[in-house]
Structure formats: C-alpha cells, structure tokens
Amino acid sequence: MTQRSGRIAGNARKEMEQETGQPVVTAKDAQDLQQLVTGAVESAAELAEGTDDVEEKGDEAVNRREWKELFESRILQRGSAYYKEGVVETLRREGGVVKAVVLGSKQYRVEIDLEDGQIEGWSCDCPYASDGTPCKHLAAVFYALNDDDGRKEIVSHTEQRPIQELIQGLNLEQAHALLLRLAEWDEEAAGQIRLAAEPPSQQQVQHWKKRIDRLLDRAAGRYGYIEYDQAWDTMCQLDELLSDTAGCLLASGHVWEAFFLTGYSFQAAAECGMDDSDGGLTMLAETCYDLWSGQIDAATPELRRRMYQWFQHAWHTSDDLCQELLWEVQQELFHDPEFLRSNIDQLDRMIQDEQVRQDQRYSRLPQLVLQKLERMEELGLPQEKVQRVEREHWALPDIRRRVISRLLEEKPVYRGRGTASAEQEAGPGMAWSGLWVQPGTDWPV
C-alpha cells in the first residue's frame, strides 16, 4: 500500500512540468519554505537558550520532538484528530512496551517499544503501516501517551475490564436503556443504531451520495477546482464521513451498501480537480483500501464475485489516477481461484500490450510479469509453468534476481574448483542461460 504514497499527490505537477518544460511551484512549496525558515529560527533560539523539549516525568518521559518527526505532517494532523475523537482504547504498559487498541474502520493494535524514554520501535497492524511506515493510529497513541490525562489512564490488565466484557455483562433491559440514552444524546449514535436495526433504503443511499457531492462541490466552488488551502481539510472530512458511515454499514451486515459507498467516495474524489500537494487523496485511498479489505472478507461468494466485476469495470472506465489503486485491490484482495485465473488472463493481455508499446522508458513489464508469477504460485500451478514464464522473460533483471534467490533457497550452491553452471547444479531441465557461480563464493553472477 505505501508504495502509492506520494504518487497520487504529485501527478498533476508532473504533467504540468512535462508540458511547460519548467518546474512548477505550488502554494505548498511556498508554505514549506516559510515553515523551514521559521523552524530554523526557532531551533536557533532554543539552542541559544539551552532549552530541551523533553518532559521530565521519570522513566515515562518521551521526547516529543523526536516522535513527531517520525510522521508526515498530514499523518500527524490526522492522528491528532483521532486522539481528540477518543478512539484510543485500552492504553496500557507491559514492561517497556506500550500497547493500545485504536478504533478505525475496525480495531487496530498498536505497540511502541520504549527504553529510558527513547523510542526503540513500533508497529500497527493496519495496511498503511505494513512496512513499518508510521500511521495515523500510531500518532494517535503517541498523543495519548504524551498527554497528562492519557498517562494517568495507562493501566494493567487487572485494573480495568475490557469494554466488550462489560457490554456482555449487561442484561437486555440495561442494554435497551443505554442505547436509548445514547440515541438521545448523540445524533450520530442514533443513526448507527438505526442502521443496525433496519437495512438502508434506496433513499438513504442517495442521501449519502448527495452528502459526498455537496462536500466536494462546496470545496470546489464556482470554478470547479479545490485549491490547496482547502484540499486537505476536504479530504479529511470525506475520510471521516466515509469511515463512519461505511464502517457502521459493514458492522451492521450491510456489506454491499458499504462497498458501494466506498467506491463512490473514492471515484468522486479522484475525479475532482484539486491541488493535492498535501496528499489528502492518498490518505483517502488508504482508507478505501482498508474498508474494501474488510468488506471483501465479509462478503458471500456471490457478493464477492459482484465486487470483483465492479473493480474490473471501474478499472477499464477510470483514468490513470484511479486505476492504480483499483488494480492493486483487484490483485491483492481477491484470492479465490476463479479470481486468480481471471487476474492471470488480464495480466497476459497487459504484458502483451506493454511489449508492443512504443515508449519503453517507463515500462511496467517487470512489475506485470512479477505479478503474474505471484498469482500463478498462489493458484498452485505446476512449477514447470512458472519456470516457463521466467525463461520467457529472462532478459528482465527483476526476473533473474527472482530466479537466483529461489535457486539459492532450493539447493545450496556447490563450492568447487573453477566455475560451475547453474544447469549443472540444478539438474536436468533447469538450464538458466548466463547464470554462473563465481569461484570462491556462493553467489551466482
């Protein structure tokens, strides 16, 4: 997922620079320069005064400046909003490890390793943080950890019972009274209770679509373009609206309605003209991927087939901005054999188109071939078929690296006098042209 980060936000600038042949300076660039100068002045002042931004609170002190520098500004802002919304739950310390549960579209587990006030490591099981990239859930936990009230709420397992256990202990009369009180106090809670009690009508679905359209139209204004100073806030509002509504629909069992609303939100935002220098659309894309993952997992086989068909249609009819995410979801979230076969067939067509394309400077051929090989292995096709594809594309460096890695894992390379070909080592039927073992080493060259 995180490979998308930065690509969506910069597409508009790249296109303008290619057309004009000149670098494009956006409002974001000017703001960044101003922030850089301001930060330098503040840092110089702090050094002159000998200040230190470390909270002196014993073993639990955390250098605020250090942890905030782990995050992009947009992620830090979103994490702050998450913390203020009270979505950080069961914050507790177990030795040097802080553990928390953060409520997003579903529950995410966050862990932070601390030692003598220093951050030694962190993790979150959301898709955005799968490669270790600091996410909004992690930022929310850091805010909670550094807040005085949040520190007082760090408890052990034995000091506080989980909320799920408390709810299960309520009798029917208590539960009804509590839900009624929540509905009276909170209009949003009342809407969620209504969704759980009855399926959404067609009129309700149209109402949600109109809310999304009004949000984007209001930000775009009379000229139909969302300027930089409104783009981030608009995407945050849409992200919150989508997370709350689609998340509640899915929790209530209305899987298709949640899926439809997620797709509509992403396409509507991606088709808007906007200065997305801050990456708000990328943030929304991460949320959509997360929501789609839960929706596809919860779908029946027939509904999952319908979802797959929607992605195929949307991929063919969308522009490049949408296609990247739609293709990633189609490849990564549909694992049934029928979908794997369909993806392989589609990859074959895309590989053929890429091979005859005139401009090969930005070829996607290596990526497409690797995806095909991964889908073939996931489908459980015979190794001979996989190796046949590898031989067909042996000229691609990425394929050669893949083969070398597999050969080293499957059979230790023989260390002998002189050189030995990979064909001699791997045995009959495994001739890999140009692959040799360098004398005195275990590495083919």
N, C-alpha and C positions, 0 to 999 in steps of 0.2 A: 503494500500500500504506500508506504512512504516514498517510493520511487516516483510517485506522481507529484509529490510536494515540490512547489516551485515551477513546475512545467506549465500548469494551467494558468497561473498568475502572470507569467511572462510572455504568453503567446502574442498578445496584442502589440506589445512593444517590439518584439522581434519582427513582426510583419511590417510595421511602420519603418523600422530601421532598414529592412531589405528594400523597401520601395524607394526611400529617400536617399539611402546611402550615407545617412548621417545618424549619429547617436541621438536617441530620444530621451529628453529629460522630463520626468513627470513631477507632479506635486509631491509624490512620495520621496523622490530624490532630494528635493529642496528641504523637506521636513527632516529627512535623515541627516543632512548636513548640519542643519540647525541643532538637532539633538546631539550630534557628535561634538560640536563646538561647546555647547552647554555642558555636556558631560565632562569634557576636558577641563573646563574652568572649575567645575565643582570638585573634580578629583584633585586639581592643584590646590584648591583651598583646603581640602581635607588633609592633604599631606602637610601643608604649611601649619595647620592647627594641631596635627598629630592625632586626628580623630580616628576611631575604629568602629566599623559598623557591625560589631559582634555583640550579641546580647549576653551579658554576664549572668547566666542562670544555671551555673553549675554544669553538670555533665550533659544537660539537655540543650546547651547553647548551640545554635546553628547560625552560621554566617549567612545572613540574608542576601548580601550582595552576591555571594558565591552561588547560592542555589538559583537565584533569579536569572543569573547569566546562563544557566543551562537551557533556558527556554527562548523560543522566538517570541517577539512582543505580542503577536496575536494569540498565541497559545497561553501566554501568561495572563492576558486580559480575560480569556475565556475561563481559565482556571479560577481567577478571582471571582468571576460571576458565579461559577459553580459553587464555590465555597460559601458565598453570600446567600445562595439559594438553599443552603443546608443539606446538600446531597452527600456530604462526607459522613459516613456512618461507622460505628464500631472502631473508632480510632484507639489503638492500644499499643503498648510497648511490650515486647518479649525479649528481654536482654538488650542487645544492641540493635534490634530490628523493630521498626515501627510498621505496623500492619493496619490497613484500613480497607473499607468497602465503600466504593463511590457509585452512586446510582446515576447511570446514564440512560441509554435506551434499554440497558439491562445492568445487572450488578457487575462491577469490575473490581478485582482485587489488586491492591497497590501495596508494595513493600519498599521500605527505604532502610538501607544499612547505614547506621551511624556509629562512629567511633571517636570518642573525645571531641565531640562537636563537629567532626568532619564527615562529609558525605562520602561513603565508600562505594555505594552502588544503589540501584533502584530497579524496579520492574513494575509493569502493569500488563494485565492480560487482554487489553483492548487491541484491535487490529493495528491502530496507528503506532503503538509502541512495540510492535512485534520484533523490531530490530534494535530496540533499546532507545529509540527516539523519545525524548521527554514529551509527554502528552498533557492534555488539559486535566485529566484525572489526577496525575501526579502533582501538577501545580496546585490543584485544589487541596490536596493532602498537605503539601508544604505550607500553604496558607494556614490551614488548621493547626499544623504543628507549631507554627511560629506565633500564633495568636494566644494571648494570655488565657483567655477562656478556653480555647481549644486544648491548651496544655493541661488545664485542670480536669478536662474530661477524659484524659488518657487513663484507661482502667485496665485491670487484668480480667481474664476470663471469668473469674469467680465473683467480681464486684458488680457485674451487670449482665442480666439475662438478655439473649438476643431478642429483637423485636418480633421475629417470626414465632418464637416460643410464647411470648406474651399474647400475641393475637390468637394463637391456637388455644390458649387457656380461657379465652372469653366464651361465655355461653351465648346462645342465639339472641337473647333479649339485650345483653350488653352490646353485642356487635351491631344490632339494629339501631340502638340508641346512639352509639358512637358515630355510625355512618350518617344518621340524620343530622347530628350536630355538626359534623364536618361539612355536609352539604349546605347547611345554613350559614356557616362561617365563610366558606370558600367556594366561589362560583366555579372555579376550575375543578375542584374536587367533585362538585355536583355533576359537572359534565362527564367526568370519568366514571362516576357511579352509574350515570345514565347509559354510557357506552357498555358498561359491564352487564347491565340488566336487559338491554334490548339492542338488536342489530341496527346499525346506522341506516337511515333511509337514503334514497337517491337524492332527496333534497338536502340532507345533511352533507353528503359528499360534495354536492355542488356548492354548498356554503363554504366548505373548507377550500375548495378551488378558488372561489371568489376572494377569500381572505388572503390567499397567496398572491393572486393577481393584484389586489389592491395594495398590498405591501410593496410589491415591485414597482407598480405604476406610480405610486406616491413618491418613491425614491427617484424614479427616472424623470419625473416632472414633464414639463411641456416639450422638452427636446428629446425625450425618449432615451436618455443616457444617464446612468448612475455615476456621478462624479466620485473622485477618490475620497473626499471627506464624508461621504455617505455610504460608500460601498461596504466597508467593514461592518458598521452598525446594522445595515440592512441584512447582510448575510447572517449576522448573529441572531437577529430577530427571526429570520426564516429558519435557522437551525433550531432555535428553541421551540418555535411553533411546530416544526416537523417532529422533533424528538418527543415532545409531549403528546401530540395527537397520534402519531403513528405508533409510538411506544404503548400508549393506552389501548389502541385498537388491537395490537398484537397480544397484549396481556389479556384482553377480553375475548380472544379467539377469533377476531375478525381479520384473518390473515390477508385475504385478497384486498380488502379496503386499505389496510396498512401498506401493502405493496404498491397499490395504485397511487396512493398519496405520495409515497416516497419518490416514485418515478416522475410523477407530475412536478413535484417541487424541484427536483434536480434539472429536468429539462427546461422548466420555466426560467430558472436562474441562469443556466448555461446559455440560453438564447438571448438573454438581456445584454445590451451594450453597457459596459461598465469599465471603469478604471480599477481593476482588481489587483493593484500592486501589492496590497497587504495580504493577499492570499485568502480572502474570505470564501471564495468559491472552492478552493482546495479544502478548507475546513468543512464546508458543506458536503463535499464529495466524500470525505472520510466518514461523516455521519451517515450518509446514504449507504455506503458500503457496509457499515456496521449494522444498520437496520435491515438491509437486504439479507445479510448473513443470517440473522435471526428469523426472518420471515421465510426464507427458503428452507431452513431447518424445520420449521413448524408446519410446513405445507404438506398436504397429502400428495401422493404420487401424481394424481391427475392435475392438481393445482400447481405442482412444481413443473409439470410439462407446459402448462399455460404460461407460467412465469418465464420459462426458457424461451418460448415462442415470442413473448413480449420483448425480451432482450435482443433476439435476432432481428425482429422488425425495427426496434429502436436503433440498433446499430447501423442498419442499412439506410435509415432515413435521417440520421443525425449528422451534424458537422463533426470535424475532427476533434473539437473540444470535448464533446460528449462521448465520442467513440472510444477514446482511451479507457475511460472508467467502465463503460458498458462491456467492452471486450474483456477487461480484467475480471469483472464479476462473472461473466459467462465462462471464463476459463477456470477460475479458482473456486467457485461456489457450487458448481453443478457436477456431482461426482457419480451419478448413476450411469451404468454402461451405455444406455441409449444416448445420453448427452455427450459422453466421452467420444463415442463414434461420430456423432454429428460435428463435434469440435474438430476432430481429426480431418474429416472431409472438408470442413471450411478452411482449416489450415492448409490443406493441399492446394485449394484454389488460391489462397492468398500467397503461398510460396510461388506458384506458377506466375501469378501477376507480378510479383516482386522480381522474379528472374528476368522478365522481359521489359522491366521498366527502364526508361532511358537514363534518368539521373540516378546513379548508384552511389552518390556521395553520402547520402543518409539512408542507406539500405537497412530495412528491417529484417532482411533474410536470416541472419544468425539468430535473432530473437524468435522468429517464427519457427525455424527448424528445431530449436531447443524446446519450444512449447509443444511441438508435435511429438518429439521424443518422450517428453514427460507424460503427455496424455497416453501414448502407446504403452508406456510402462505401467501407468496407473490402471489402464484397462486390462493389463495382464497378457498382452500379446507376446508370442514367442520371441525369444532373444534374437533369433535369426532375422526376423523382420526389423527389429530395432537396429541391428548392426548393418542391415542393408541400407537403411536410411542414413546411418552415419557414414558409410562408404560413399554414398551418392553426393554427400556434402563435405567430403574430406578436405576440400580446399579452404573451408572456413576455419580460422584459428580457434574459435569457440568450440567447434565440434572436435577438433584434435585434442584440445585440453580436456574435454569431457571423456574422450576415449582413453587418454593417458591415465587420468585419475581412476577410471574403472579398472583398467588393466593392473594398475599397481595395487588396488584393493583386492582383486580377484586372485592374483597369482604373484607372489614375491618375485622380483626380478633377479635373475641369476647373475652372480658376480663371477666372471671368469676371465680368462686371459683374452686380450684383444676385445673385439666388439661382437655382440650377438644381436641379431634382428629380432624384432618383436614377433615375427612369424615363427621363428624357431622356439621362442619362449612360450608363446600362447598355444602352439599346437596347430594341427590342420584346420583349415577353414577360417583362420584368423589372420590373414595377410593384411597388414596395415602399411601401405606404401609410405616410405620416408620416415618410419619410426624406428629409432635405434637406441641402444643402451650405450651411454658414454663410458669408456674404460675407467674403472676405478670408482664408479659411482652407481647409485641405484636409480638414476633419473634418465628417462628416455629423452632424446633430443631430435 
